[in-house]
Amino acid sequence: MRRVFVSGKVQHVGYRDWIVRRAGELKLAGWVRNCTDGRVEILIAGDDEATDALVDAARQGPPRARVDNVEAHVADERLPKGFTKRFTA
């Protein structure tokens, strides 16, 4: 499981919805949310190869986004089923 923080122009550009779609395609569990500091936080659980693929996708983002930095850390947390978009934290 990984916790990922993405910075750049990643809010108000469809980034979270884009991540939800990619996670669904990869059959991953977890969530994505905006942070009050302007970053996006993603919690990802699933197959290592699929998790790596989503982290790689997070580095690109949707067309209107500009990703400046991606930090990925190992996480240990309980997850809901599926992949959801959460409120800003």
Residue, then its C-alpha position, 0 to 999 in steps of 0.5 A: m500500500r502506498r500514500v502518494f502526494v502530488s504537487g503542482k497544478v493538480q487542483h481544479v483541473g480534473y486530477r482526482d476524477w482522472i486518478v479515480r478512472r485510472a485506479g478503476e482500470l487498474k482494479l486498485a482500492g483506495w482514495v484520492r483527495n485534495c489537501t488544503d496546501g494545494r497538493v493531492e493525496i492518494l492512498i493506493a492498495g492492490d497488486d504491486e505492478a498496478t500500484d506502480a502503474l498508478v504512481d507512474a500515471a500520477r506523474q503525468g496527470p490529465p492534460r490540464a494538470r502540471v505535475d511538479n513533484v510526486e512523493a510516494h511512501v509505504a502506508d499501512e491503513r485500512l481501506p474501503k472497497g473500490f476507489t473513491k474521491r474524498f473531501t479536502a483534508 
